[in-house]
């Protein structure tokens, strides 16, 4: 499979749309759970976010594994895919922060607009990395 065929499959395939649905539900989950922990239970907001993010990784992994990437070639155990997904999620957080800070401090954009651009890029980064590492589908690109 050629690189352009690989990219076309990603853009036109159903996986990217399903991944988007899961991402929106995950973002909603993070915000809601952070609010519950902080407002209702009095947990410090920095801890609430960390707890919510890790729970969202667990939440979204199982949805992605059972729905979005269910037809992929699962070369590794569920535990290994989960650990790989967690690593990709952590890398995605770093990518998101770096892009947002660049747009705020170098380009001079408002932080909300900068975060929007960062989320769009990070979505693509995480989708590609998860598809390649967590749910290996294309043998030619996963050797």
Beta strands, then each sheet from edge to edge (+ up, - down):
end
